[in-house]
Amino acid sequence: MRDLGYMARLKILSDNQYSWLQTFRIVMLWEFTSAITPSAIGGTSVAVIFLNKEGLSLGRSSAIVMATSFLDELYFLMTFPLLLIFIKSSALFSMGVESASFINRFFWLALAGYSIKLVYTLALTYGLFINPRGLKWLLLWVFRLPLIRRWRAEANEAGSEIVNSSIELRKKPFFFWIKAFISTAFAWTSRYWVVNALFLIFFFVPDHLLLYARQLVAWIMMLVIPTPGGSGGAEWVFTEFLGDLIQYNDPATKASFALILAFLWRLISYYPYLVIGTIILPKWIRLKFTQKQED
């Protein structure tokens, strides 16, 4: 469901220029690069290449990637305050202990991650919908650097395409963005409900909304974790931040189950993309780069 949501979004944003097979390849490669890069970077930095090599111009690929980032961040920025309306902040951050250090540690991590997302979204909104020419100027300024100056002409062309694609996106009807946002929300919500399903394997979950909210906050916190794919840090956040909701009174049993669930969670939501990516990527590179050079 998560991957289908991402695939549907790509078809919507590309005006159905991608086939379902193409969107599958792009999503798998995108998730693979997200898994091997720090959470703050993700696969977005190279996703433009995937979209471009699957048939769209470089400028339009860049605009679509920016649009997906905008929709992702919008989901977080809208959902987090809504959850705080229905869930007390004490339940979200207190961890069921008296020590204020637990509250402060997770609260400040979440606040830092949310602030980064807010600033990033404002910059995206400005560049995508208000002043795309500013993005072109920034791109050309970057390509003044000595090592990449030789490609400044191509950067200028890509910048012009970004401007044109941004103008096209601004002209899209409101229903277009509603469909794109629904597919985004479908994908991200499906990603979180994996943990709810894992919890249900072992015990009764009294508050699914709280568990879902904790995951969303955990994902925001992972933004400031510098390891590839949040590896290591994600497991720590899971055991510390979600382990409190495990329905066992014995601390040792609760800690053991937290580790088991953290492992199963990463086994389902992280490692499969490493395997799929290593299978798809070499063949995709040969198809999109090597064969075209030979032709």
Buried (B, 14 or more C-beta within 10 A) or exposed (E): EBBBBBBBBBBBBBEEEBEEEBBBBBBBBBBBBBBBBBBBEBBBEBBBBBBBBBEBBBBBBBBBBBBBBBBBBBBBBEBBEEBEEEBEEEEBBBBEEEEEEBBEBBBEBBEBBBEBBEEBBEEBBEBBBEEBBEBBEEBBEEBEEEEEEEEBEEBBEBBBBBBBBBEEBEEBEEEBBEBBBBBBBBBBBBBBBBBBEBBEEBEEBEEEEBBBBBBBBBBBBBBBBEEBBBBEBBBBBBBBBBBBBBEBEEEEEBBEBBEBBBBBBBEEBBEBBBEBBEEBBEEBEEEBEEEEEEE
